[in-house]
Structures are given as C-alpha cells and as structure tokens.
C-alpha cells in the first residue's frame, strides 16, 4: 500500500508541476482515501466529485462550529436616544430653591 501511495504522491507532484491541478486533486483524494483504510481499487473507483474541502476561516478561528445566524425575520432593537439615556426621572415634588 505504501508503494501505491508513493506512486500517487509522485504523480500528484508531477501533475502540480505541469499545472494540471485537477489530476493533482484526484491523486490527493485517492491518497487520503487509502490512508483512511480503503484499498487501491476502492480508492480508484470512489466518486469524490461531490466532496468540497473546507475553506480556511470558514468555520471561525480554531472552532468547529459555524457562524451564528439570527432567526428569520429578526430585526435588531432600536438604538437608545443618547439625549435621554442615563438621566434619572425625578419622582415626587420638585425641589424648592
């Protein structure tokens, strides 16, 4: 199995140097399948066309959870009026001078 992985690695490197990135991607996917326990025949016949790799930063920095999204139809609350916030209301009768 390691001979086959080495052969695939050499083919992948040669394809990448020749700028044939599709072939290099197929070799990389077959190598990953074989490292996962598939035989060379199973890796050659596997359909990996629907697989998409995770883009860096798509899941957040160092996490495995996606970004949180607000529920459908949610609107953020209105901002407070800066001229009236922080002032306490006086209750009772006004002060006498």
C-alpha positions as CSV (number, residue, x, y, z in Angstrom):
1,X,0.0,0.0,0.0
2,X,2.8,2.5,0.8
3,X,4.3,1.9,-2.7
4,X,1.0,2.9,-4.2
5,X,0.7,5.9,-2.0
6,X,4.3,6.9,-3.0
7,X,3.4,6.4,-6.7
8,X,0.3,8.6,-6.3
9,X,2.4,11.2,-4.5
10,X,4.9,11.3,-7.3
11,X,2.0,11.6,-9.9
12,X,0.5,14.3,-7.8
13,X,3.7,16.3,-7.7
14,X,4.3,15.8,-11.4
15,X,0.8,17.0,-12.2
16,X,1.1,20.0,-9.9
17,X,4.4,21.0,-11.6
18,X,2.7,20.6,-15.0
19,X,-0.1,22.9,-13.7
20,X,-2.7,20.1,-14.1
21,X,-4.4,20.8,-10.8
22,X,-7.4,18.6,-11.5
23,X,-5.2,15.5,-11.8
24,X,-3.3,16.5,-8.7
25,X,-6.6,16.9,-6.8
26,X,-7.7,13.4,-7.8
27,X,-4.4,11.9,-6.7
28,X,-4.6,13.8,-3.4
29,X,-8.1,12.5,-2.8
30,X,-7.1,8.9,-3.6
31,X,-4.1,9.2,-1.2
32,X,-6.5,10.4,1.6
33,X,-8.9,7.5,1.0
34,X,-6.1,5.0,1.1
35,X,-4.8,6.5,4.3
36,X,-8.3,6.1,5.7
37,X,-8.2,2.4,5.1
38,X,-9.5,1.9,1.5
39,X,-7.8,-0.4,-0.8
40,X,-6.2,0.9,-4.0
41,X,-9.1,-0.5,-6.1
42,X,-11.7,1.1,-3.8
43,X,-9.9,4.4,-3.9
44,X,-9.7,4.3,-7.7
45,X,-13.4,3.7,-8.0
46,X,-14.6,6.1,-5.4
47,X,-16.7,9.1,-6.5
48,X,-15.3,12.2,-4.8
49,X,-16.8,14.7,-7.2
50,X,-19.3,15.9,-4.7
51,X,-16.8,16.5,-1.9
52,X,-15.8,20.0,-1.1
53,X,-13.0,21.0,1.2
54,X,-13.4,23.5,4.0
55,X,-12.1,26.9,3.1
56,X,-9.7,28.4,5.7
57,X,-11.6,30.6,8.1
58,X,-15.0,29.4,7.0
59,X,-15.8,27.9,10.4
60,X,-14.1,30.5,12.6
61,X,-10.7,30.6,14.1
62,X,-10.0,27.3,15.8
63,X,-13.6,26.2,16.2
64,X,-15.7,23.5,14.6
65,X,-18.9,25.5,14.9
66,X,-20.4,27.6,12.2
67,X,-21.3,31.3,12.5
68,X,-24.4,32.0,14.4
69,X,-27.2,33.5,12.3
70,X,-30.2,35.3,13.7
71,X,-33.7,33.7,13.2
72,X,-35.6,34.5,10.1
73,X,-37.4,37.8,10.4
74,X,-35.4,39.0,13.4
75,X,-34.6,42.8,13.4
76,X,-32.1,44.4,15.8
77,X,-33.7,46.5,18.5
78,X,-33.8,50.3,18.1
79,X,-30.8,52.2,19.4
80,X,-31.5,54.3,22.5
81,X,-31.8,58.0,22.3
82,X,-28.5,59.4,23.5
83,X,-30.1,62.6,24.8
84,X,-32.4,60.9,27.2
85,X,-30.4,57.8,28.4
86,X,-28.7,57.9,31.7
87,X,-30.9,60.5,33.2
88,X,-33.0,59.5,36.2
89,X,-36.6,60.6,36.4
90,X,-37.4,62.7,39.4
91,X,-40.3,61.5,41.3
92,X,-42.3,63.4,43.8
93,X,-42.4,67.1,44.2
94,X,-39.8,69.4,42.8
95,X,-37.1,70.9,45.0
96,X,-37.6,74.3,46.5
97,X,-34.9,77.0,46.0
